[in-house]
Amino acid sequence: MTHISEFKTRLFTQYLVQGQIIAYPTEAVYGLGCDPLNGDAVRQLLTLKQRPVEKGLILIASSFDQLSPYLNVNDSDHIQHMLSTWPGPTTWIVPAQHWVPTWLRGQHSSLAVRVTNHPIAAALCKEFKGAIVSTSANISDKPAAKTALAIKKQLGIEIPICPGDLSGLKNATPIYDLITGQQFR
């Protein structure tokens, strides 16, 4: 199943609005997500993953318009280069606006962003009317979950898990620095 009903889309979007963490399918693995501007939700997610805040997080969206308020990039060539890869499985490290919270960007002045082409993840962002946090559903440095059962086993708690199939990528999405072109993953 690569699509989600309107009912489930609204239900999981409500969880986000309420400040909950959700799990949902993405291009390669299940992701954990929450409202990126809800500091309590992001801190709970980082605690659950045992992930240091200094590392920063990825935001996914259904359109560039949902990401642009977070970004501080004005070079049209850079923007066009980034847009030429989206929607798709490429994540870009982009200079962040000064107001973007440290719980999102970590110790960096930049932010990792992607316009997803996964239909379920994109539907959640579209219904939420904004970007959402996207990080692999696992404890840091453990294998990322590829099934709902793996999420439950590894995390050991009950969180809402949005049903659906992964897109089939064998590896995590590549991450590039928009300004330097350096590949990180």
N, C-alpha and C positions, 0 to 999 in steps of 0.2 A: 504494500500500500504506500503510494508516494503522494497521495493527496489527503486532505483532512476535511471533514464536514464543517459546515458553518457553525454548528453547535459546539463541536470540539474546539474550533478556532476561538470562538467567543469565551468558552470556558477557560482555556489556557491563558488567554489574554487577561481575563479577570484575575487569575492567579498572579500574573505579573503586576497588575494594577494594585493588588492587595499587598504587594511586597514579598511575595513568595518566590522561592527558587523553583524552576521547572527543569525537566530534562526533555530533550527533543532531538529528533534525528537531523543530521547534517550531511554534508558531502561524504565524509569518511568515517565518522564516529558519532556517538551520541554526544550532545552538548549539554552543558548546564547553563542556564540563563536566568536573568532577572532584569529589573528596571535599572539601567545604568546610573540614574540620578538618585536612586534610593540607597543612600550610604549604608543603612542597616542591612538591607538585603545583600548588597555587595560584600559587606564584612562577613555575613553569615556564609555566603558562598565561598569566600576565601578560607574561612575556618573549616568548613566542610571538606574542602580540597586539601587543606593543610598547605596552602600556597602563600608564599610571602607577598605582601602588598607591593613590594618594590619591583616585582616582575611586570606588573601591569596586566591588562586584559584586552581581549579583542571585542570589538563591537561589530555586530552584523546588522544588515538592514535589507529592506526590499527595494530601496532606491537610493541613489546618491543624495537626493534631497534630505533624507533622514539622517545622513552622516555629516553633511556640510556644516551645520552649526558647530560641530565639534572641531572642525579642521581649520588650520591657519595656512592655507596654500592658495596663492594667487596666480602662479605661473600656469598659463593656459596649456602649455605643452605638457607639463606634469599632470595636470588634470585630465587632459585627453588621453595620455598614456594609461593612466589608471582606469579611466572609463572604458578603454578599449578591451580590458580584461574582464569586465563585469557585464551582466551578472555572471558569476563564475567562482571557481574555487581559489582564486588568488587573494591573499591578504596583503595589504600595504601598510607600512609604517609611515605615518604622515605627521608633520608638525601639528601640534594641538593648539587650540585657542588657550589663552592664559587661564580662563575660568574652569577648564576641565579638571575635575577633582583628581587628587593623587591616587585615590582608590581605583581609578580607571587607568591612568597613565603610569602609575608606579613612580620610579625614580627618574623617569624620562620626561622630556619636553614634547614627546610625540605620542601618538596613539595608533594602535593596530586596528584596521577597519577592513570590512569586506561587504560587498553587495552579493548576497548569497543567491545561487540559482537552485537551491533545494526548495521544492514547492511548499513543503510544510513549514520550514523555517521562514521562508519569505512570507507565507500567509500569516504567520504569527506577528511578524514585524509590521506587515500592512495593517492588520487589525489593531495592533497596539499603537499604530500611528507614530512609530519611532524606532530607533535602533534599540537592540537589546544586547546584553552581555552574552558572549559565546566563548566558553572554555570547555575543554574536553571533560566528559563525565568520568572522573577518576580521582583518586588520591594522587597528589603530585608525585611524579617519578614512577608511577605504576602504569600498567597498560591501560589505554583508554577503552571504555566500555563500548561494545558494538551491539549489545542487546539490552533489553529492559532488565532481564535477570542478572546480567553482569553488573548493572548499575546498583541493583538492590544488594547483591553480594558484596561489592566493593565498598559502597558508601555506608551500608548498614543502617540506613534510615529510610523512612517512607517520604518520598517527594513525588509530586505529580509527574508522571511520565507520559508524554504525548506519544501515542502510537504512530508507527510508520517505519518505512524502510530507509536505510542509508542510500546515498546515491551510488555507492559502489567504488569510490576512490580507495585505492589500496593503502595510501599513505596520507598523513595529515596534509592539509592545504599548505602550499608554499607561501612563505612570507618574504617580502622584499621591502627594502627601504626606498621610498619614492624618490628621494633626493639623490642618493648615492648609487642606487641600483643594487646594492649588496643584498645577497640572498642569505637569510638567517635559517631557513628550514626548507 
